[in-house]
Amino acid sequence: MKTSLLLSGLLFFTSTATVKAAITEKAVDYQSGDQLCEGWHAFDDSVTGPQPSVLIVHQWTGLTDYEKMRARMLAELGYNVFALDIYGKGIRPQPPEAGAMAGKFKGDRSLFRERLKAGLEVLRKLPQTDPKKIAAIGYCFGGTGVLELARSGADISGVVSFHGGLGTPTPDDAKNITCQILVLHGADDPFVPPSEVDEFDIEMARAGLEYGFVAYPGAVHAFTQKMAGDDPSKGAAYHAEADEKSWEEMKAFFAKIFTP
């Protein structure tokens, strides 16, 4: 059952966070089956001990400077962050090729889950990670990804989908979900229409699950991404207010799910 939210945007800081964060950022090579992947690790090296950690799943063009920026923003809040790579090292398609690549994984959810789980395991094994406090966030294609990760039964605290697709070919897999879910949605998104939102609500209800849902009026697809441009008539466009508010909703969600 959907629970509409308007959260207070609570900030999370670890007790050892300092005013001047020393953010370390680096590429991390890892394997997913036969595929070499290249993720991105960001953390505040002034923070000691295991930290609440966040997995980032990229949008349709692969792991780019956009996800690295979000990783840095999260690290500055005191989180240990790993941005995974679904496509593979050096595979960073642009439209229209990006659509075909994203479609490959949406059409093969087993492969999609394999790549998602491989990235999650990298994060889980990092020395900075508190394995009992892990969340995943994703943008567009990545928003679809984090919901798929939840449906796979991943042992994590929560997922946040930013303007992601909500559909799945296996809705019965919602019974595997053990984590909290927050969906941040553009109310006018033509790529995720009301019918898909309704089907997702039915899926969650049949599994006996409650989830957070926030729809931003006037926002379309990709509302957090400046590279989407500013013309909503194209179906994807940046929306500054929705971007800011959705980030605050995410922070409040993390504060809730990571509270002892």
C-alpha positions in Angstrom: 0.0 0.0 0.0 1.3 3.4 -1.0 2.0 5.9 1.8 2.3 9.5 0.5 5.1 11.3 2.3 6.2 14.8 3.0 9.2 14.4 5.1 11.2 17.0 7.0 14.5 16.5 5.2 16.5 15.5 8.3 20.2 15.5 7.8 22.4 12.6 8.7 25.8 13.1 10.1 28.0 10.5 11.9 29.2 11.5 15.3 32.8 11.6 14.1 32.1 13.8 11.0 34.2 16.9 10.8 33.5 20.3 9.4 36.2 19.9 6.7 35.5 16.5 5.1 38.4 14.8 3.4 36.7 13.0 0.6 38.5 10.1 -1.1 37.3 9.1 -4.5 38.6 6.3 -6.7 37.7 3.9 -9.5 37.3 0.2 -8.5 37.6 -2.6 -10.9 35.6 -5.8 -10.2 34.1 -8.8 -11.9 30.5 -9.7 -12.6 30.6 -13.2 -14.1 32.8 -12.8 -17.2 32.3 -9.0 -17.4 34.9 -6.6 -16.1 33.2 -3.6 -14.5 34.5 -0.3 -13.1 32.7 1.3 -10.2 33.4 4.4 -8.2 34.1 4.5 -4.4 33.7 7.8 -2.4 34.0 8.2 1.4 35.1 10.7 4.0 38.5 9.3 5.2 38.3 11.4 8.4 35.4 9.2 9.6 36.6 6.1 11.5 34.9 2.8 11.8 32.1 1.2 9.7 29.7 3.7 8.2 26.2 3.6 6.8 26.7 2.9 3.2 24.9 3.7 -0.1 25.0 1.9 -3.4 24.3 4.0 -6.5 22.8 2.6 -9.7 23.4 4.7 -12.8 21.0 6.0 -15.5 20.9 4.7 -19.0 24.2 6.1 -20.3 26.2 4.1 -17.6 28.4 5.3 -14.8 29.2 8.9 -15.5 30.3 12.1 -13.8 26.7 12.5 -12.7 26.8 9.5 -10.4 30.2 10.5 -9.2 28.8 13.9 -8.2 26.0 12.2 -6.3 28.5 9.9 -4.6 30.6 12.8 -3.5 27.5 14.6 -2.1 26.6 11.5 -0.1 30.2 11.1 1.1 30.1 14.7 2.4 27.1 13.7 4.5 29.1 10.9 6.1 28.1 7.9 4.0 30.4 5.4 2.4 29.3 5.2 -1.2 29.9 2.8 -4.1 28.5 3.6 -7.6 28.3 0.3 -9.5 28.6 -0.4 -13.2 25.9 -2.4 -14.8 27.2 -2.3 -18.4 30.9 -3.0 -18.0 34.2 -1.1 -18.0 34.4 1.4 -20.8 30.8 0.8 -22.0 29.2 4.2 -21.7 26.6 4.4 -24.5 24.9 7.6 -25.7 21.4 7.9 -27.1 20.1 6.1 -29.1 22.5 3.3 -28.3 21.8 3.9 -24.5 18.2 2.9 -25.0 19.2 -0.4 -26.6 21.7 -1.1 -23.8 19.2 -0.3 -21.1 16.6 -2.4 -22.9 19.0 -5.4 -22.9 19.0 -5.5 -19.1 15.3 -4.6 -18.7 14.6 -7.5 -21.0 16.9 -9.9 -19.0 16.1 -9.3 -15.4 18.3 -12.3 -14.3 21.3 -10.6 -15.9 20.3 -7.2 -14.4 20.1 -8.8 -11.0 23.4 -10.5 -11.4 25.1 -7.2 -12.1 23.2 -5.4 -9.3 24.2 -8.1 -6.8 27.9 -8.0 -7.9 28.0 -4.3 -7.2 26.3 -4.7 -3.9 28.9 -7.3 -2.9 31.7 -4.9 -3.7 30.1 -2.4 -1.4 29.4 -4.9 1.3 33.1 -6.0 1.4 34.6 -2.5 1.6 36.3 -1.9 5.0 34.3 1.3 5.5 30.9 -0.5 5.2 28.6 -1.2 8.0 26.9 -4.4 6.6 23.8 -3.8 8.7 23.2 -0.3 7.3 23.2 -0.4 3.5 20.8 1.4 1.1 20.6 1.7 -2.6 19.5 4.6 -4.8 19.1 4.8 -8.5 18.2 7.2 -11.3 15.9 6.4 -14.2 17.2 3.0 -15.4 18.9 2.8 -12.1 15.6 3.5 -10.3 14.2 0.5 -12.0 17.4 -1.3 -10.9 17.1 -0.6 -7.2 13.5 -1.9 -7.2 14.7 -5.0 -9.0 17.4 -5.4 -6.3 14.7 -5.2 -3.6 12.5 -7.8 -5.5 15.5 -10.1 -5.6 15.4 -10.3 -1.8 18.6 -8.4 -1.2 19.5 -8.0 2.5 19.7 -4.2 2.7 17.9 -1.5 4.7 16.1 0.4 1.9 16.0 1.6 -1.7 15.2 4.9 -3.2 14.1 5.2 -6.8 14.5 8.6 -8.5 12.2 8.9 -11.6 12.7 5.2 -12.2 10.5 2.7 -14.1 8.3 0.8 -11.7 7.2 -2.2 -13.9 8.5 -5.7 -13.7 7.8 -8.9 -15.6 7.7 -10.8 -12.3 5.5 -8.9 -9.9 5.1 -11.9 -7.7 8.8 -11.4 -6.7 7.6 -8.5 -4.5 7.1 -11.2 -1.9 10.9 -11.4 -1.5 11.2 -7.7 -0.5 12.5 -7.3 3.1 13.7 -3.6 2.9 12.0 -0.3 3.0 11.0 1.4 -0.3 10.8 5.1 -1.3 9.7 6.1 -4.8 10.3 9.7 -5.9 8.3 10.3 -9.0 7.6 13.0 -11.6 3.9 13.5 -11.5 3.9 14.3 -15.2 6.4 11.7 -16.3 5.1 10.3 -19.7 7.5 7.4 -19.5 6.1 6.2 -16.2 2.4 6.9 -16.7 -0.3 6.6 -14.0 -1.2 3.1 -15.1 2.3 1.9 -14.3 2.1 3.6 -10.9 -1.2 1.9 -10.2 0.2 -1.5 -11.2 3.1 -1.0 -8.9 0.7 -0.1 -6.0 -1.2 -3.3 -6.7 2.0 -5.3 -6.8 3.1 -3.9 -3.4 -0.4 -4.4 -1.9 -0.6 -8.1 -3.0 2.8 -8.6 -1.2 1.4 -6.9 1.9 4.0 -4.1 1.7 3.8 -0.4 2.5 6.1 2.0 0.7 6.8 5.7 0.5 5.7 7.6 -2.6 6.2 11.2 -3.5 5.0 12.7 -6.8 6.3 16.2 -7.8 3.8 18.3 -9.8 5.2 19.6 -13.0 8.1 17.3 -13.0 8.7 14.8 -15.8 11.3 12.1 -16.3 14.9 12.7 -15.3 13.9 15.7 -13.1 17.2 15.5 -11.0 19.5 15.6 -14.1 20.5 18.9 -15.5 21.9 17.2 -18.6 18.2 16.4 -19.5 17.7 20.0 -20.5 14.8 22.3 -19.5 12.1 21.5 -22.0 9.5 19.3 -20.3 7.6 18.8 -23.6 10.3 16.3 -24.6 9.2 14.1 -21.7 12.5 14.4 -19.8 13.8 17.6 -18.2 15.5 19.0 -15.2 13.2 20.4 -12.4 15.2 22.3 -9.8 12.5 22.2 -7.1 11.8 18.5 -7.5 15.6 17.8 -7.5 16.1 19.7 -4.2 13.0 18.3 -2.5 13.7 14.7 -3.6 17.2 14.9 -2.2 15.8 16.0 1.2 13.3 13.2 1.1 16.1 10.7 0.5 18.1 12.1 3.5 15.1 11.9 5.8 14.5 8.3 4.6 18.1 7.4 5.4 17.8 9.0 8.8 14.8 6.7 9.5 16.1 3.4 8.2 19.6 3.8 9.7 18.4 4.7 13.1 19.4 2.0 15.6 
